[in-house]
Amino acid sequence: MSARGTSAAGLALALMVLATGCDKGGSVEGVTASSTPAGSASAAATTGAAPTSAAPSPSTRVIPDPGLTVGQCTLKETDWTRLACSAPHEYEVTAVVADSSHPTDMLKRHEMREATCERRTAAYLGSDAMQTTHYRSITYPISKDPQEKSRFICMVGAFDPTFSKVGQVTGSVKGRLAGPGAVYNDRACAAQPISPTATTQPAPCSGKHVAEAVGGGFIGQPTEVFPGTNAINQRTSALCTPAYNAFLGKTTKPRTDISMVTIPPSPTSWSKGSRRSTCWVQVKSGQVTKSLKGIGDKPLASYQ
C-alpha cells in the first residue's frame, strides 16, 4: 500500500501477517507460537475403584469444535487447538459470514474474504481504526475449513508489545477498542520515517520514534471496485485531516516541523482486500520520545 504525506508521497507499512485461526476466522502467517498443553491431574483412588485422571482445568480445557462459533479462542499449535478464552490464546473468532460469491475465481474470493473479515473484526473490537493498533484481522485457513466455499471465518490476533510476533492474551478481546482512549492507548508508532521507497515496521510508542498513528478507517465497501487514485486520496484526506488536527490540538499557525502522512490502499492492496486508510503524524527530522498528542504550538525540542 502506498503512503501519502502532505506532498502525496507514497509509503508501504510492513505489518506482519499472521497465520492463525480461532474457531472461525482469520489466519496470521509468519509467526510460530507454542501451544498451551491442557492441564491434567491424578485423581485419588476411591473405594473399590482404580485411580482415574481428573478432568482438565476449565481454563485450559480443549473445546470440541461445534461449528466454529463467534467468540471461540484458539492456539495455532497444534492444529488450531480450541481453548476457553480464559486460557492464554492467540486468536479469537470474530465472525462467521455466509458467502458463496465468486466460486470459480480464487483471487476475487480472496479479496472478498479479506475485505469482509477486516470490517467484521474491526466491528468486533469496537473501532474502524483497528489497523493502527496491535490488533490484526486474519482469516481461518481455507484448507482447514470444509465449508470454505460457502462461508468466511474471521479472526483477530494481537502483536506483542514489541510488534515482533503474535502474542498470547487472556480473556475475550471483544469490544477491546471501544472505550474512550482505547485506540490511543494501543496505537502504533514507527521508528523510521515513512517514505515512498522503504518499508516501515510498527514500533512501540514508549521508545524513540518518528511517526505516530492518529486514526484510520474504511474508505470503501467489500464489493466496491477500485474507484481510482483521485477518489482514494480524497476519501483519505477527508478521514485523516480532522483526526490529525484534533490529535495535535489548537495551533495559531501551521507547523513546519511536523506533517501528516497517510497510508491509503493502492490498486494492488485493494485487489487483495484492503479498504482502509491509516493516518499518521510524523516529525520532519530527528526522533521524539513521547507522544505528540496535544503539542499545539509547543516547541518540538521539548518532545525530543
HELIX and SHEET records of a PDB file:
HELIX    1   1 MET A  106  LEU A  125  1                                  20    
HELIX    2   2 MET A  130  THR A  132  5                                   3    
HELIX    3   3 ILE A  142  LYS A  144  5                                   3    
HELIX    4   4 ALA A  182  ASN A  185  1                                   4    
HELIX    5   5 THR A  229  LEU A  248  1                                  20    
HELIX    6   6 PRO A  267  SER A  271  1                                   5    
HELIX    7   7 LEU A  300  TYR A  303  5                                   4    
SHEET    1   A 6 ARG A   4  GLY A   5  0                                        
SHEET    2   A 6 ILE A 258  ILE A 263 -1                                        
SHEET    3   A 6 ARG A 276  VAL A 283 -1                                        
SHEET    4   A 6 ALA A 211  PHE A 218 -1                                        
SHEET    5   A 6 CYS A 189  ALA A 190 -1                                        
SHEET    6   A 6 PRO A 202  ALA A 203 -1                                        
SHEET    1   B 2 ALA A  12  LEU A  13  0                                        
SHEET    2   B 2 THR A 199  THR A 200  1                                        
SHEET    1   C 5 THR A  81  LEU A  83  0                                        
SHEET    2   C 5 CYS A  73  LEU A  75 -1                                        
SHEET    3   C 5 TYR A  91  ALA A  98 -1                                        
SHEET    4   C 5 ARG A 151  ALA A 158 -1                                        
SHEET    5   C 5 TYR A 135  THR A 139 -1                                        
END                                                                             
